[in-house]
Amino acid sequence: MSLSGSRRFGELYKGIQGIALKVLSRHLKEVEADGIINRKVYAEVPPKVEYTLTKKGMSLNDVMQLFIEW
C-alpha cells in the first residue's frame, strides 16, 4: 500500500490483514491526535471520511517503507 494520497476507512481496513475494525478506528484516532494524519469528514450521507498523512507523517515515510518491506 502506497503511503501517498488519501485513503478511506474501508481501503485502510482491506489493506491491513487481520485487524479488527475497532482496533483500526482506535489507532487512527491516536495517530490523528499525534499529528501524523489528517482526518477530513465530508458532509454527505452516508458519511465520507478520508485520511491523509501530514508533513510529520510524511517524515516517517522511510521508516514505514522498511516496515512494509519487512
Sequence and secondary structure as in RCSB ss.txt:
>XXXX:A:sequence
MSLSGSRRFGELYKGIQGIALKVLSRHLKEVEADGIINRKVYAEVPPKVEYTLTKKGMSLNDVMQLFIEW
>XXXX:A:secstr
  SSS EEHHHHHHHSTT  HHHHHHHHHHHHHTTSEEEEEES SS EEEEEE HHHHTTHHHHHHHHH 
